[in-house]
Amino acid sequence: MADTDGPDGAPFDRDRYLADLAALPLPDESEVAEMFVQEVLNEPGIDADELDRRVLARMDRSGEGLAVDRLLERVSDDLIRQGVLAGLPGDRMLHRPSLIETSVLTHRIAEVEWDAGYLQAGTDLPHLHDPDGLRLAGTPEGVIEVGGAPNDQRWSVPEGFLKRFQPGDTLAVNALPSGEVEVRALAAAPGVEGALVARIGRAYDTLVAAEALPARLEDLILHLLAEDKETFRQPQAPMTELCAAAGLEVRGDCVARDPALWDNRRKLYRLAYSWARFDGDENRMAAAGRVLETSDRPDPSPAELKPVINELADPEFAEFVVDALERESDGDREMVAARDFALRLTRAAGAGLSSAVAHWFAALVSERAGSALVADAHLKLGLASGKDWPPLVERAAWYASDRGDASLALSLLQRLADPPPQAMATLSGFLRESRADVGRNDPCWCGSGRKFKHCHLNQPELVGLPDRVPWIWFKAAAYLHQAGGEGIQELERLAEIGAESDDDAAFEEAFSDPLLVDLVLTEGGWFEEFLLDRTPLLPDDEAMLAQTWLLVPRTVYEIVDIRPGSGLTVRDLATGDRIEVRERTFSEQAVRGGLIGGRAVPDGESHQFIGGIFTVPPGRETEVLDLCTAADPDGIYAWINALRRPPSLVTREGEPMVNCEAVWEVADETEARRFLDEHFTAEDEGWVETHELGDDERILRARLELEGEHLFVSALSEDRMDRVLDRLASGVGGKLSSQSREPVKPGKGKPGPALEDPLAGMDPAEAEDLLAKLQQKMEERWLSEPVPALAGLTPRQAAEDPTRREMVERLLNSFDENQTPAGAITFRTERLRRELGLGQRD
């Protein structure tokens, strides 16, 4: 056999290939996992390489095969990810559950935690984090939501749980063998024990010696438990206090004594972050290192800063630098060091393009620091450079729009080679000329009390506040796209769910869905972030109005009255409130009695819908109201996406409709006819299989036609086809020659025959009598069968339940609104209302 390149491009290794073959079959992964656990329990702190060797010995294998190596790596990684094994610096392995199940850690409740209902777990309680979630012992709904960054982990406990304690109380927290967490208050706070403090100092030195990085608090705790499992059998002082007594500084989930270690960690994080951001591109990573190192210097020279400005002229690279500086601010919202660095760049920039780039970068940094007005000033200074650099111009247009200056925003966007069409169209609707009928020294028209020349002279007049509602919402949506960060990531995540495929076009369609933006802003909490960051820029009346929108949850509305082209009257099904809504477009197609999901917010005079609205089928309003109460964007979006999909067609027996056709080659035609006559019903053109549903109703399940040795079978579900084929295999002999199965989709496939009037040609009196009997039979069946739209109740049961009567009425109203084809036999809704004891429709 010749040596050729392997699949990864490396030369083919014959010996390794033979070793892999000899290793087969490999043991089950669960068996290997148990071997890992047993070896670590036998020797806590075992070296990782020695652990692999011992597991190989248990497997009775050598370590030379690639397949075996990958099996060990995969199983050990899974055990660490699941929290079963823990790796300490120096490649020492521990069995995590056996160490923590008897330990008790303590945490002193801070007043801010008590008020907000969370525990700062990343410092005192890091070893209790479970990737699969946590539950509180002794509480039926005791789910603990673990959130925050790894170095700032927070436990959100059930509402009201912390109120049984007081700020300053010391909590004892321990993990139970059941996987739950027990939390109780101690009568007295434990004191700091000197012996334990000394052990912490020694454990810290051991951990730091292995990596020259700050020690993780979880590693510190596990190291102490590996030395002596009884270390935290009884409550001790909180870890933050013990570490402080040992001379260790606590930052998030790490501790260090030497400030240089924090610098080492920062550089390591930078390297990892730039590697992930630039996909290992060494040139971009080197540039990132140079720029960030320059930002560290207390007073870099202009000669050192000018190359940095050149690097920042790449917007994608500049966004990375801002992200990195924000990550390194250690929770400092002001980002003081980053802002100082940006200011030094603007001073070193000089004029022209360098000035535009430097001020644009300074604006980005100021945005992240929560200083929109400072960012706005930098953008104006950047524009004064005289360079129409597109990133600067586009951002300045966004700020002008938020300030309410549509004219300036449009003029800036028109400088771009490819102005965004949606922004252009939106802003064009809000152009107004400055007032010419007010004197310079007259009171300003806006009502501020100041003279016109000191207030709105040479500034465009804003349209009325109700007419600016779409603009305010446009500004909020623009914030998601322009500000970037986690908001746009959330949009992308939901768009991937909505696309349901890897198709770029499907993703783009989902990404531009107004309802998706609405969910991220509303349930996702980003509208509140928008107001927090952009209120200093917004006109005062807009900012005040938008604040009231935070109080309006998504809900389901019933359309009570319609004023086509003008508005609607709707009733909130959650509160019963009637609301007048200004609406031009939807009011032209709305149906009285229809249900819609959405948010009708105040507009200063009446109400308007903002974001996306969607139709709610009658009978599903309770389901949607529950989703709205939960305020879960994923749940709401999944429900709406399911509603948008084509309906699933099923047979009268509830089986998915599938066009199934098969050809069976019979062994003996005469014997086949005898078998078909015996087991199926003969018809003119062949045989059929029917089934009794009840009430003298029979349905067709399958059709069979014999032509020579070929028996053609057709059915409308896979279950029906499988039953027929099984029967043929057992009684006819022969074999299946071919078959096809294709799901039936609404609007797809061959059109069915047009409906014919079943009463055509009959005597009118007989036809009327037959029609009444058919309708009564259909209606009686509907009244007595469970209906999914009524939560699985029959209409009779739902009508007897006072909480469900409205649902029945809305469902019947929807029957009246539906258009039915000519010749179809339909329900008599007035008779159904009488049978259910409901009043006539208004």
N, C-alpha and C positions, 0 to 999 in steps of 0.2 A: 504494500500500500504506500503510495507516495504522500509525502507531507505537503499539505496545502493549507491555505489560510483558514482559520476558524471563523465562526460567525461574527466575532468581534474584531476581526482583522489580524489577530495574533497568529503566529505559526501554529499549525496543527501539532498537538502534543499527543503522540501515539500512546505513551505510557499512561498519561493521565486519562485518556479515553478508555483504555483497557481497565484502569482502576475504577472508573465510573461504572463500567459494565459489571465488574465483579461485585460492586457494592449493591447492585439491585437484587431483590426489591428493597426499598428503603423502609424502615419502620414507620409506624403511624406517628404523626406529629404529637398527638396527645401523650403517647408513650414516652417520646423524647422529652416533652415538657416535664413529665413526672420525674424523669431521671435528673434533669437540671435542678428541680426543687429539692429532691432528696439529697443531692450532693451539697447544695448550699446550706440546708438544714444541718447536715453532718459537720460542716466547717464554715460557720459564718465568717465573711470577709475573705473567702477564698479568691485567689487570683483568677481572672477571667480565662486566661490561657490554660491554666491548670484545670479549671472547671470543664473546658472543652475536652481536654485529654481524658478526664475521668468519665465523662459522658460517652466518649468514643469507646472507652474500655468496657463500659456497661453494654454498649451496642455490639461489642466484639468486632469493631471495625478499625481500620487504620484511618488516618486523617489526610490521605493523599487524594481522595476523589473529590472532584468539583461538586458533584451532586450532594455528597455528604457535608461538605463545607457549607454549602448554601442552606442545607436543612438546618444545621446547627445555628447559623446566623439568623435565619428566619424565625426559629422557635425562640431563641434568646431575646431577639428584638421584640417579639410579641409579648413575652413575659414581662419585659421592662415597661412596654407601653401600657399593659394592663395593670401595672402596679404590683405585680406578684414579686418580681425581683427589682432590686435597686442597685445601681452601680455607683460606687464612691470613687473619688479621685484616687489614682493609683491602681485602677482596674480591679478594685475589690468588690465582690458581689455579696449582697445580703438578701434574705427572704423578708420582705417588707411586712406582710400581714402578721407573722409570728412575733415581730418586734413591737408593733404598735397596738396589738389587740389588748394588751394589759397596761398600756401607758396612759397617763392622764396629764394633759397640758392645761395651762391656765391662761386667761386673758382678762384684762381689766377693761370694762365697758367705758368707752369715751362718750361724752355727751352727744357728739355729732353722730356716732353710731346709733345711740339710743333713739335719737330723733328720727333718723332716716331708716332704721330697721335693718341694719346690716352689721356684720362683724368683719373687721380688718384681719383676714385670716392669713395673709401672706407673711406676717411677722411672727406671731405667737403660735399659730396652728398650721404650719405648712405641711407637716407630714400626714395630715388627715385628708388631704385632697384625694378624691377618688375620681378617675376619669369617667366612670359611669354615673356619677351623681351621688348626692348624699341625702339621707333622710334623718329626721329627728325622731328619736325614740319616744314612744308614748304619745304621739300626736297623729291623728288619722290623716291629716293633710300636710304632714311635716316635710315637704320637699324643700331642700336647700338649693337655691340656684347659685352656682359658682360662676363668677364673672370677673371682669377686670383683666389687666395684663398679668403675665406670670409673676412680675415683681410687685404687683399691686392687687393681689387677689382678694376678692370680697365675697362673703357669703350673704346672700339675701335670704333672710329667714322669713317664715310665714308671718303675715301681717298680725301685729299685736303680740308676737311671742316675746320680744324684748321688754314689753311694758310690764311684765311680771317681775322684772328686776329694776334696779336703779343705776343711774350713771355712777361710776366708781366702784360698782360691785365687781368682785373677782369671780369669774366663771371657771368652773372645772369642766373640761371637755375631754371625752374619751370615746374611742371607737369600740363598738361592741362586736363580738363574733358574728352577730346577725348581719353586719354591714351597716347598722344604724349608728348614729352619733348621739351620745347622751350629754346633755348640757344642764348643769345645776350651779346654783350660787353657793359659794363657801361662806361660812359664818364669819371667818376671819381670813385676811390675806396672808398667805405663807410668807415667811421671811426669806431673805437671800442667804443661802448656806455657803460658807466660804469654801468648803471642800468641793462642792459642785462647781463653783466659779473657777477653782483651780483646774478641775478636770476639763471644763469648757475651754480654758486657755490652751491646755495641752492638745485637746482634740482639734482646735483651730489650727495650731501650728502644724499638726500632721497633715491636715487637709490642704493647707496653703502650700506646704513644701512640695506637694505633688504637681501643682499646676501654676503657682504664682498668680493666682486669681482670687478674688474674694470668695469666701466659703459660703455655700448655700446653707441657709438655716436648716432645711430638711436634712442635708447631709450631716450637719453637726449633730442633730438629734439622733439620727440613725447610728452614727458613729458611737455616741454615748451609750445607746441601747445595746449595740453589738458588744461593747466592753462589759456592760452590766445591764441585763434585762430589767433589773429592779430599779433602775435610775429614776423613772417617773411612775413607779407603782403608786406612790403617794403624791398628792399635788405639791408642786414646787412653785416658786415665784415665776411670773411670766418670763418667757425667753428674752424679751426685749430688756427686762431689768437685769437678768442674769448676765446677758452679753455686755450691757453697760458696765456692770461691776467688774467684768473681765477686761475692760478697756477696749471693747470692740464697738465700732460704729455700725449701726443698722441702717441699711437702705433697702427698702422693699423686702425681698426675701433673701438678702445676702448680708454678710458682715465682713468687716476688714479692720485691721489696725493700722496698716501702712497705706497712706493716701495713694501711693504709686500703684497699688493693686486696683484701685478704682479706675485709674488711667489705663491699666492693662485691659481691664474688662471693656472699657469704652472702645479701645482700638480693636479688640476682638469682635465686638458687636458690629463695628463699622465694616470690618472685613466681610463678615458673614452677610450683612445687609447689602453691601455693594455687590457681592457675588450673586445673591439671589435676584437683585434688581437688574443687573446687567448680564445675567446668564453666563458668568465666568469670563466676560470680555476683558482681557487683561489691560488693554489700553484705557478703557473707560474706568476700570477699577483703580488704575494708577492715577488717573486724573482726579478721581474722587478722593483718593488719599492725599494728593497734593493740596487740593482746595480745603479739605477739612483740617489738615495740619496747619495751614495758613490761618484758618479761623481760630485755632487754639492759641496763636501767638498774641501776647498782650499788646504789641504795638508794631505790626508789620509795616514795612516801608511802602510807598507808592509803587516802587519798582517790583515789589513782591505781589502787590494787589492787582496790577494791570493784567498779568496773565490769567489771574482768577476770573476777572471780568470777561475775558475772551472765552473762557470755558463756559461761563454762565450764559453766553449768548445762545447756547443750545437749550431750549425750554425744557425738554425732557430731563436733561442733566441737572438743570437748575431746580426742577421740582424734586429730584432726588436729594439734592443738597439741603433744601428746606425741610424735607421729611426727616433727614438724618439729624439735622440740628434740633428739630422739634422732639425727636425721640431721645436726644441726649440732654434735654432740658430738665430731666428728672422731675416731671410734674410741675415745673415752674411755668405757669400760664403766661407770664410776662416775657419769657424767653430773652432775658436781659442780655446774655452773652451773644446770642444770635443777632439781636437788634444792634448791638454795638459793632459787630462785624459788618453788618449791612451798611451802617452809617460810614464806617471807614472806607468801604468800597465806593460810596457816592462821592466822598471827598477826593478820592484818588482818581475818579473817572475822567475828569476834565469835561470836554464838550462832545457833541455829536453822538454817534451810536453808543459809545461807551457810557455816556451819561444816561441814555435811554435804558440800556440794559441794567445798569447799577440801580437806578431808581425803581425799575420794574421788579428787580429782585428784592429790594428793600420793601416794596409794597407787599410782596408775597410773605415775607417774614413778619411784617406788621399784621397782616391778616391772621396768620396763625397765632399771633400773640394777642388777638382780640382787639386790635386797635384799628378799626376801619377808617377812622378819620385821618390817622397818620398815614395809612396806606393810600388814601385818596390824595393827600398832599404830595406823596412821592410820585404818584402817577401824573399829577399835574406838572410837577417839575420835570418828569421824564418827557412829557409832551413838549415842554418848552425847549427841549434840545433841538427841535426842528426835524427830527428823524421819525418817519412813519414806520417804526419797527412794528410788525403785525402783532406780536404778543402784547406789547405795551398798548397799542391802539385798541385792541379787542377788550383788554381788561379795563381800560379807561372808559370805554363805551358801557360796559357792565355797571361801573360805578355811577356814570351819568344817568343811566336808566333808574337805578335804585334811588338816586336823589330826586327823581321826577323830571329830569331834563330830557324829554324825548327828542327834542330838536338836536341837541349836542350829541346824544347817543347815536342818532341816525347819521349825522354828518361824520362821526368817527367810523361807524361801520362801513360807510360808503368809501372810505379810504382803503378798505381791504380788497384784495384781488377777488375774493369769493365771499361776499357778505352773507351771513346766515339768513336764509329767507324767512324763517318763522319769526326771528327777532325783528327783522325789517317790517314784516306785515303787522306785528303787534304794536310796535312803536309808532308806526305811521298813523294809527288810529287815535293817537293822543297828542297830536301836534296842535298847539294853540299859539296865536300871536300874543305878544305882550300887550297889556291894556294901554290904549292910546287916549282914553277918555278920563284919565286920572292925572291930576297935576303933580309935579314933583314933590310939592310940600303938602299935598292932601293926604289924609289918612289912607293907608294902604287898603286896597279892596279885600285883602284876605282876612281883615278883622283883627290883626295883631296889635293895633293901637299905635304902631310906629308910622312915620311918614313914608310915603311911597318910595322916595328916593333912597331910603335906608332899608327898604324891605324887598319889594319885588320889581323895582325898576330894572328894565333890560332883562328880566327873567320871564320865561313863558308862563302864561296863566294855566293852572291845572284845571282839568275838567272836574265836574262834580264827583264827590267821593263814591257814590254808588256806581258810577260809570268806570271808576278805576279798579273795581274789584278784580276783573280779569288781569289787569296789569300787576296788581299785588301778587296774584297767584303765579303769574309769569315770572316775577322776580324771585319767588320762592323756588320755583323749578330751576331757574337759572343758577341759583345758589348751589344746588346739588352738583351741577355740571362744572361750574367755575371753581368752586372751593375745593373740589377733589376730595382726596382722603377717603374716610370710611363711608361717607354718604354715597359716593359714586360706586364704591365697591358693593354696597348693598343693592344699588340699582342693577349692577351687572349680575349679582348673584340671583336676584329674582328673575331677571331677563333670561338667564340660562334655564331656570325652572320653567318659565313660560314658553321658551322655544321648543322644549321637549326633544331636541335633536342637536347635532353639531352643525347644522346648516346656518351659514352666516346670515342669509336673508331672514330666516326665522328669528335669529337672535336680534337683528336690527329692528324687526317689526315689534318684537316684545319690548325691546329697550326704549322704543319711542311711544309705548302705550301710555296715554295720560293717566290711566288708572294705576299703573305701576308706580309712576312718580308720586301720585296721590298717597298710595300706601306707605311709601318710604317716608314722605313728609309727615303724614298724620300718625299712623300706628308706629312707624319707625322712629318718631320723635325728632325728625330733622327740621320740621317747621319751627319748633321751639328753638333749635340751634340757629336757624335763619334769623329769627327775631333777636336772639342774643347777640349775634355778630353784626347784623345789618341795621338795627334800629337807629344807631347814630346817623345813618345816611338817609333813612326813609323820611318823607314828609311826616310831620307830627300826627296829622289826622290818620294817615295810613297806618302808622305804627300803633296808635291807640286802637283802631278798628281791628287790626290783625291780632292783637292780644286777646280780643274777645273770642276769636275763632278757636283758640286753644280750649275753650270751655264747651265746644260743640263736638260731641262724638259722632262717629258714623252710625247710622241707624237705617231702619226701613220705613218708608213713607207710603201711605195710601193716597192716591190722587182723588181728591174729593170734588174739585171743580176745575174747569179748564177755561182759560181766556186765550184762545189761539193767537199766537204772535205777540202776546203780552205777558202772560203769567199763569200761575197755577195756585190752587189752594190744596195743601197737603196736610195729612194728619200723621204725626209721629207715632208709630205703633208702640214704641217703648214707653212714651209718656202720655199719649193721648192728646198732646198739644196740636192745635191747628195753626198752620203757618202760611202766610202769604209769600209767594216766591215770584220774583221778577224773572221771566224766562221767555226768550223769543223763539229759539229754534225748536227745543224739545216740546214746547207747548203746542206746536203745530201737529205733532204726531202722537201726543200723549193720549191715553185712553182712561176715561173716568172709571175709577175702581181698580186701576192697575197698581202694582206695587213696584217700587224702585228702591235700591240701596244707594246711599250717598250722604252728603252733608249739606244742609241748607244753613248758611251762616248769615249773620247780620251784615247789611251793607250801608248802614247809616240812615236808611229810610224804611227798607223792607228787608227781604232776605234774598239770597242768590245761592244757586248750587255752585260749589267750587270743586275742582278735581274731576274725577270720573264718576258717572252714575251708571248703574246697571239694573236690568230687569230682574225682579224676583218672582219666580213662578208661584202662583197661589198654592198655599199649603206648605211652603218652605220658609215662610217668614220667621217662624220661631227659630229655625236652624240658623238663619242669617243673623237674627238678633243676638243669639248666643255667641256667634263668631265676633260680632261687633263689640259685645261686652268684653270678650277676651282680649280684644285689640291686638290680635296676632296677625301681622301682615302676611306671613306664609299661609296660614289657615284660610284667610279671606281670599288670597290670590289663587290658591288651589281650588277653592269652591267655585270661583268665577271662571277659571280656566276649564273646569269640568263642565260648567254650564254652557260654555262656548263650543265645546266639542259637539259634533253631530250626535244625535240621539242614538242609543244602542237599540237595534231592532231585535225583538224576541218573538218566538212562536207563542201560540196560546198556552203552551205548557211551560213558558218561561225560559226556554233554551235560546241561546244566541242564534240568530238567523245566519245560516251559511249555505250557499248554493253548493250542494254536493251532487256530483255525477260520477257514476262508475260503470265500467263494462266488465261483465263476468263471462268467462268462457265456460260453457256447460259441457260436461262429459258426454251426456246423452240427451238429445232434445226431447224425446218422448218422455223419459223419466223426469226431466225438468218440468215439463208441462203438468205432469201428474202432481209433482210436489207443489208447484205454484197454485194449482187448483185447490189443493188440500189446505194450504197455509195462508193464502191471500184471497182477496175478493176479486173475482173475474169481472172485467169490463170489456167494452167493445174492442179497445185497442190494447188490452193487456190485463194487468192485475194492479190492485192498489192495496195498501195497508191503511186501515182507519183505526180510530181510537175513540171510545166513549168518554166524553168529558163530564156528562151529567146533564140533567134537564133536557134529555132527548137531543143533545148536541153531539154530533160526531165530527171529528176533524180528520183531514187527510194527512197521513204521516209519510208515505212513500208511494212512488209509482214505478212499475216494472213493465218492460216491453221486451218480448223475445223475438229475435230475427235470426233464424238459423241457429247457429251455435253461440251467438252473442246475446246476452241478456243485459239490457240497458236499465240502470237503476238511477232514480233521482229522488232527492229528499231535501228538506229545507233546514236541517240541523245535523251536526256531526253525530249526535247521540242516535238519531233516527237511522242514519246511514250505517253506523256501526252495528246496530241491532240487526238490520237486514242482512248485512254481509256475514255476520256470525251465523245467522240462520241458514244462509245459502251454503256456507262452508260445511255445516254439519249435515245438510240434507240433500244438496243438489250434486255435489262433487264438482270437479273442475278447479278453476283458479281465477283469481282477480287479474284481469288483463291491464286495466288502467283506471285511474280515478283522478278527480280534481275537486278541490274544496276552496271556495272563495267567499269570505265574509260579505254579507249584504250590507251595504252602506247607504244611508239616505241620499237620494239624488244620484246614485251611481248605478251602473249596470243597466240591463235592458229595461226599458219602461214597461210597466205592467199594462194590462188591458184597461181601456177607459171604463169607468163605472157606467153601467146601464141601469135604467130605471127598472127595478124589479116588478113594478106594478103596471108597466106599460102593456096595453092590450087587454087588461082585465076590465070586467064590469065595474063601473065607478063605486057602486055600493060594496061589492066584494073587496075591491082594492082598499077602500077606506077601512073596512073591518080588519083585513089582513094587516094593514099598516099599524093599526092601533094595537093588535095583538103582538106584533113584532116589537113595537116600541115599549109596550108594557113589560115584555119579557126581558129586554135589555135593561130597562130602568130598575126592575126588581132585582136583577142580578147585581147591578151597580150599587144599589142601596144596601145590599147585604154582604158585599165582599170588601176585604181590607183594601184601603186606598193609600198608597205611599204618600201622597200629598197631604193626607190627614194623619200623619205619624203612624200609619199602619192600622188605624181604626176604620171601622165601616162608617159610611155616612150617617147611619142611624145612631151609632155610638157617639160619633163626634157631635151630632146635633143635640144629644142629651147632655153633653158636657158644656156648662156655661163658658168655660175657657176656650172651647173649640168652635162655638157656633159661628163666630166671625169668620173663621177659616173656611167653614162649609159655604157660607154666603159668598165669600170672595171666589171660591172655586166655581160655584154655580154661575156667578157673574161672568167669569172667564169663558164658560161655555157659550154664553150669549154673544160674547165678542168674537169668538172664533168663526172663521168663514168655512163652510162645509161645501164640498163639491155637489153639483146637481145630481140628484138620484140617490144620494146617501141618506140612510135612515138615522136620524139624530134623536137626542134626548129632548123631552118636553120639560124644560127647566121649571116652568110654573107648576107642573104636576109634582116634580121632585120637591119643590119648596113646600107644597101642601103636605106631602107624605112625611116630610121631616119637621113639620110644625113651624116652618119659617114664614115670615111675612113676605108679601110680594115685593119685588124690586122697585125702588123709587123711580 
